[in-house]
């Protein structure tokens, strides 16, 4: 299995598990969730999101998608995004998996999962992570469709930027407790 980088930080005293992986290989969401919560009985809820390659894009049939990235740049940004989630919410664990390389319709691209004592922290932080990943993580998508044989680079959508900006206005639970 080839991973561009793999970080797992475990703090035994608090039983927190924070994991970031960028990889070519597919992953099993069930196994990943089991690993995230293993031996941590403080967790009251886990929220997750798995993104898939669609078969259509702008009314064109998608043949495949190629995801590219610069490992050091990606590693730094994913660590910053995960750190920001930890600052905003009380998390027991946080998982970010993102694939790169050529992917076909139906294949998994990304998974984020968060574990917390209470559901609200888990639900909000999971939504935050995927919104920020869509706009801040340095991945470039080249979509190959029936419309364009050479592929077309995907630009960020305004809806994704709006979703990211909404987190500037939301005061998360951790900040409310202060």
Rosetta blueprint (number, residue, H / E / L):
1 X L
2 X L
3 X E
4 X E
5 X E
6 X E
7 X E
8 X E
9 X E
10 X E
11 X E
12 X L
13 X L
14 X L
15 X L
16 X E
17 X E
18 X E
19 X E
20 X E
21 X E
22 X E
23 X E
24 X L
25 X L
26 X L
27 X L
28 X L
29 X H
30 X H
31 X H
32 X H
33 X H
34 X H
35 X H
36 X H
37 X H
38 X L
39 X L
40 X L
41 X L
42 X L
43 X L
44 X L
45 X E
46 X E
47 X E
48 X E
49 X E
50 X E
51 X E
52 X E
53 X L
54 X L
55 X L
56 X E
57 X E
58 X L
59 X L
60 X E
61 X E
62 X E
63 X E
64 X E
65 X E
66 X E
67 X E
68 X E
69 X E
70 X L
71 X H
72 X H
73 X H
74 X H
75 X H
76 X H
77 X H
78 X H
79 X H
80 X H
81 X H
82 X H
83 X H
84 X H
85 X H
86 X H
87 X H
88 X H
89 X L
90 X L
91 X L
92 X L
93 X E
94 X E
95 X E
96 X E
97 X E
98 X E
99 X E
100 X L
101 X E
102 X E
103 X E
104 X L
105 X L
106 X L
107 X L
108 X E
109 X E
110 X E
111 X E
112 X E
113 X E
114 X E
115 X E
116 X E
117 X L
118 X L
119 X H
120 X H
121 X H
122 X H
123 X H
124 X H
125 X H
126 X H
127 X H
128 X H
129 X H
130 X H
131 X H
132 X H
133 X H
134 X H
135 X H
136 X H
137 X L
138 X L
139 X E
140 X E
141 X E
142 X E
143 X E
144 X E
145 X E
146 X L
147 X L
148 X L
149 X L
150 X L
151 X L
152 X E
153 X E
154 X L
155 X L
156 X L
157 X L
158 X H
159 X H
160 X H
161 X H
162 X H
163 X H
164 X H
165 X H
166 X H
167 X H
168 X H
169 X L
170 X L
171 X L
172 X L
173 X H
174 X H
175 X H
176 X H
177 X L
178 X L
